[in-house]
Amino acid sequence: MRKKFSEFFSSKYILIAVSALCVIFIATSFFTDRLVTPLKNVVSAVVVPLQKGMNYIGLWATDGYDRLQEVSRLLDENEKLNEQVNSLTEENNRLKQDTYELDRLRELYELDAKYADYPKTGARIIGTSSDNWYSTFTIDKGSDDGMEVDMNVIAGGGLVGIITEVGKNYSVVKSIIEDGSYASAQLIDTGDVCTVSGDIELMDEGLIHVQYFKSGITVRNGDKIVTSNISEKYLPGILIGYAKDVTTDANNLTQSGYLVPAVDFEHLQEVLVITQKKEAKEAIE
């Protein structure tokens, strides 16, 4: 009996029973879906949420990856733009510097033409005094370039000063605003003489003393003052500057005031050296 029961539940019979059941379900499914509907519901209750979850995770991962790619692209573009900005800024600075230098050289060219009777050579300033007004400075031309003491130096609108020391490859220039400097001068319109002298107290204001005008003459603000023929070292006719606030002195015999230099002594970079000295010019004449 036990043997028959065991034989009944053997693998062969179980396989036959399962196969028969599958055949029945398959055959039934052709005619009705009532048997498979519960199975579909069970499957959908489990699979659909899992599928939605996987889709959400996939979309989230894709969106995150796209955002990272976009951030990386924007960072690369920002770096390139910064490089372009830096390059353009540097180029703009170079152009400004070139324009500024061109303006200075054009100014020197015009000055050269203005004093065409005087032979000249250009020089760059390579050293200055401790103040901000180029009261004393060094240029890059010396005896090897034909420089000599007492040669006149001009720039911008007119007279800068005079060479006081010469080395092989450099020269020292003392400007007309330096304390103790002195030059004989005159009004360009009338020829009335005066003296121009530097003063350390006026240096920060960018002014120079003008003195010893005769009391009977009229000196207006803005009148041009140039080096005079009686100047000991300065060549005649070089513009020094413009009269300012000239009034009668306490002695009622002379007038004094100030002179606004024709040269911008804060921003000198290049100058022209007149290579003909005063005594040489007088000897020629």
C-alpha positions as CSV (number, residue, x, y, z in Angstrom):
1,M,0.0,0.0,0.0
2,R,2.8,2.4,1.0
3,K,4.7,1.3,-2.1
4,K,1.7,2.2,-4.3
5,F,1.3,5.6,-2.7
6,S,5.0,6.3,-3.1
7,E,4.8,5.3,-6.7
8,F,1.8,7.6,-7.2
9,F,3.8,10.6,-6.0
10,S,6.9,9.8,-7.9
11,S,8.5,12.4,-10.2
12,K,7.0,11.0,-13.3
13,Y,3.4,11.3,-12.0
14,I,4.0,14.8,-10.6
15,L,5.3,16.0,-13.9
16,I,2.4,14.4,-15.7
17,A,-0.1,16.1,-13.3
18,V,1.6,19.5,-13.7
19,S,1.7,19.2,-17.4
20,A,-2.0,18.3,-17.5
21,L,-2.8,21.3,-15.3
22,C,-0.9,23.6,-17.6
23,V,-2.7,22.2,-20.6
24,I,-6.0,22.8,-18.9
25,F,-5.1,26.4,-18.1
26,I,-3.8,27.0,-21.7
27,A,-6.9,25.5,-23.1
28,T,-9.2,27.5,-20.8
29,S,-7.3,30.8,-21.6
30,F,-8.5,30.5,-25.2
31,F,-12.1,30.7,-24.0
32,T,-12.0,32.9,-20.9
33,D,-9.5,35.0,-19.0
34,R,-11.2,34.5,-15.6
35,L,-8.5,32.2,-14.4
36,V,-5.6,34.3,-15.4
37,T,-7.0,37.7,-14.3
38,P,-6.2,37.1,-10.6
39,L,-2.7,36.1,-11.6
40,K,-2.4,39.3,-13.7
41,N,-3.6,41.4,-10.8
42,V,-1.0,39.8,-8.5
43,V,1.7,40.3,-11.0
44,S,0.7,43.9,-11.7
45,A,0.5,44.7,-8.0
46,V,4.1,43.7,-7.6
47,V,5.7,44.5,-10.9
48,V,4.2,47.9,-11.8
49,P,5.4,49.6,-8.6
50,L,8.8,48.1,-9.1
51,Q,8.8,49.3,-12.7
52,K,7.7,52.8,-11.7
53,G,10.4,52.9,-9.1
54,M,13.1,51.8,-11.6
55,N,11.8,54.3,-14.2
56,Y,12.0,57.1,-11.5
57,I,15.5,56.1,-10.5
58,G,16.6,55.9,-14.1
59,L,15.1,59.3,-14.9
60,W,16.6,60.8,-11.8
61,A,20.0,59.4,-12.6
62,T,19.7,60.6,-16.3
63,D,18.7,64.1,-15.2
64,G,21.5,64.2,-12.6
65,Y,24.0,63.2,-15.2
66,D,22.7,65.7,-17.7
67,R,22.9,68.4,-15.0
68,L,26.5,67.5,-14.2
69,Q,27.3,67.6,-17.9
70,E,25.7,71.0,-18.2
71,V,27.6,72.3,-15.1
72,S,30.8,71.0,-16.5
73,R,30.1,72.6,-19.9
74,L,29.2,75.9,-18.2
75,L,32.4,75.8,-16.1
76,D,34.5,75.2,-19.2
77,E,32.8,78.1,-21.1
78,N,33.2,80.4,-18.1
79,E,36.9,79.6,-17.9
80,K,37.3,80.3,-21.6
81,L,35.3,83.5,-21.3
82,N,37.6,84.6,-18.4
83,E,40.6,83.8,-20.5
84,Q,39.1,85.9,-23.3
85,V,38.3,88.8,-20.9
86,N,41.9,88.7,-19.5
87,S,43.3,88.6,-23.0
88,L,41.1,91.5,-24.1
89,T,41.9,93.5,-21.0
90,E,45.6,93.0,-21.6
91,E,45.3,93.9,-25.2
92,N,43.2,97.0,-24.3
93,N,45.9,98.1,-21.8
94,R,48.6,97.6,-24.5
95,L,46.5,99.7,-26.9
96,K,46.0,102.4,-24.3
97,Q,49.8,102.4,-23.5
98,D,50.6,102.5,-27.2
99,T,48.1,105.4,-27.8
100,Y,49.5,107.3,-24.8
101,E,53.1,106.8,-26.1
102,L,52.0,107.8,-29.6
103,D,50.5,111.0,-28.2
104,R,53.7,111.8,-26.3
105,L,55.9,111.1,-29.4
106,R,53.5,113.2,-31.5
107,E,53.9,116.0,-29.0
108,L,57.7,115.7,-29.2
109,Y,57.5,115.8,-33.0
110,E,55.4,118.9,-32.9
111,L,57.8,120.5,-30.4
112,D,60.7,119.5,-32.7
113,A,59.0,121.2,-35.6
114,K,58.3,124.3,-33.4
115,Y,62.0,124.7,-32.6
116,A,63.3,123.6,-36.0
117,D,66.3,125.9,-35.9
118,Y,67.8,124.0,-33.0
119,P,69.4,120.5,-33.5
120,K,67.9,118.0,-31.1
121,T,68.1,114.4,-30.0
122,G,65.5,112.3,-28.1
123,A,66.1,110.7,-24.7
124,R,64.1,108.6,-22.2
125,I,63.9,109.3,-18.5
126,I,65.4,106.4,-16.6
127,G,65.5,107.9,-13.0
128,T,63.9,110.6,-11.0
129,S,64.4,112.5,-7.8
130,S,62.3,111.6,-4.7
131,D,59.5,114.1,-5.4
132,N,56.7,113.6,-7.9
133,W,57.6,116.6,-10.1
134,Y,60.7,115.5,-11.9
135,S,62.6,118.4,-10.4
136,T,65.8,116.4,-11.1
137,F,66.0,113.3,-13.3
138,T,68.3,111.1,-15.3
139,I,68.1,110.4,-19.0
140,D,69.5,107.5,-21.0
141,K,72.0,109.6,-23.1
142,G,75.5,110.6,-22.1
143,S,78.9,111.7,-23.4
144,D,78.9,108.7,-25.8
145,D,75.8,110.3,-27.4
146,G,77.2,113.8,-27.6
147,M,75.6,115.1,-24.4
148,E,77.3,118.0,-22.6
149,V,76.7,120.1,-19.5
150,D,74.5,123.1,-20.0
151,M,72.6,121.7,-23.0
152,N,68.9,122.7,-22.9
153,V,66.2,120.1,-22.4
154,I,62.6,120.5,-23.7
155,A,59.4,118.4,-23.8
156,G,55.7,118.8,-24.0
157,G,55.0,122.5,-24.4
158,G,58.4,123.9,-23.8
159,L,61.4,124.2,-21.5
160,V,62.2,121.5,-19.0
161,G,65.6,122.4,-17.7
162,I,69.3,122.0,-18.4
163,I,71.9,119.2,-18.2
164,T,74.1,119.6,-15.1
165,E,76.0,116.3,-15.1
166,V,77.1,113.9,-17.9
167,G,78.3,110.3,-17.7
168,K,79.2,107.9,-20.5
169,N,75.7,106.6,-21.0
170,Y,73.6,109.0,-18.8
171,S,73.0,112.6,-18.0
172,V,71.4,114.4,-15.1
173,V,68.9,117.2,-15.8
174,K,67.9,119.9,-13.4
175,S,64.4,121.2,-14.2
176,I,63.3,124.8,-14.0
177,I,61.0,124.0,-11.0
178,E,63.9,122.7,-8.9
179,D,64.6,124.9,-5.9
180,G,67.3,127.4,-6.7
181,S,66.9,127.2,-10.5
182,Y,67.1,130.5,-12.3
183,A,66.4,131.7,-15.9
184,S,66.2,135.1,-17.5
185,A,62.9,135.4,-19.3
186,Q,60.6,137.8,-21.1
187,L,57.0,138.3,-22.2
188,I,56.7,137.0,-25.8
189,D,54.3,139.8,-26.9
190,T,56.2,142.8,-25.5
191,G,59.7,141.6,-24.8
192,D,59.5,143.0,-21.2
193,V,62.1,141.1,-19.1
194,C,61.7,139.2,-15.9
195,T,63.3,136.3,-14.0
196,V,61.9,132.9,-13.4
197,S,63.1,130.8,-10.4
198,G,62.1,127.5,-8.8
199,D,60.9,127.3,-5.2
200,I,60.5,124.2,-3.2
201,E,57.5,125.6,-1.5
202,L,55.7,126.0,-4.8
203,M,56.9,122.7,-6.3
204,D,53.9,120.7,-5.0
205,E,51.6,123.3,-6.5
206,G,53.3,123.0,-9.9
207,L,54.1,126.7,-10.0
208,I,57.3,128.8,-10.4
209,H,58.1,132.3,-9.2
210,V,58.3,135.1,-11.8
211,Q,59.8,138.4,-10.6
212,Y,61.2,141.8,-11.5
213,F,58.7,142.9,-14.1
214,K,58.7,146.7,-14.3
215,S,55.8,148.3,-12.4
216,G,54.5,150.2,-15.4
217,I,53.7,147.2,-17.7
218,T,50.6,145.1,-17.8
219,V,50.9,141.4,-17.3
220,R,47.8,139.4,-17.7
221,N,47.0,135.8,-16.6
222,G,47.9,133.5,-19.4
223,D,50.6,135.8,-21.0
224,K,53.3,133.6,-22.5
225,I,56.8,133.9,-21.0
226,V,59.8,132.6,-22.9
227,T,63.6,132.5,-22.4
228,S,65.2,135.8,-23.2
229,N,68.3,136.7,-25.2
230,I,70.2,137.8,-22.1
231,S,69.8,134.4,-20.5
232,E,73.3,133.0,-19.6
233,K,72.7,129.3,-20.5
234,Y,69.2,129.0,-21.9
235,L,68.7,129.5,-25.7
236,P,66.3,132.3,-26.5
237,G,62.6,132.0,-27.4
238,I,61.8,128.7,-25.6
239,L,58.4,128.8,-24.0
240,I,58.6,128.4,-20.2
241,G,55.0,128.9,-19.2
242,Y,52.1,131.3,-18.6
243,A,51.9,134.3,-16.2
244,K,49.6,134.0,-13.2
245,D,48.6,136.5,-10.5
246,V,51.3,139.1,-11.2
247,T,50.9,142.0,-8.9
248,T,52.9,145.1,-7.8
249,D,55.5,144.5,-5.1
250,A,55.7,146.5,-1.9
251,N,58.5,148.7,-3.3
252,N,56.1,149.9,-6.1
253,L,58.9,149.5,-8.5
254,T,58.6,145.9,-9.7
255,Q,55.9,143.3,-10.1
256,S,56.0,139.6,-9.1
257,G,53.7,136.6,-9.3
258,Y,53.7,133.0,-10.5
259,L,54.2,131.1,-13.7
260,V,52.4,128.0,-14.7
261,P,54.9,125.7,-16.5
262,A,54.2,124.8,-20.1
263,V,55.5,121.3,-19.3
264,D,53.6,118.6,-17.3
265,F,56.3,117.8,-14.8
266,E,54.3,115.0,-13.2
267,H,54.2,112.8,-16.3
268,L,57.5,113.2,-18.1
269,Q,58.8,110.1,-19.9
270,E,60.6,111.4,-23.0
271,V,62.5,114.6,-23.6
272,L,64.4,116.4,-26.4
273,V,67.9,117.6,-25.8
274,I,69.0,120.6,-27.8
275,T,72.5,119.7,-28.8
276,Q,73.6,123.3,-29.5
277,K,74.6,125.2,-26.5
278,K,74.1,128.9,-25.9
279,E,77.7,130.0,-26.3
280,A,78.0,127.9,-29.5
281,K,75.0,129.6,-31.0
282,E,76.3,133.0,-30.1
283,A,79.7,132.2,-31.6
284,I,78.0,131.1,-34.9
285,E,76.0,134.3,-35.0
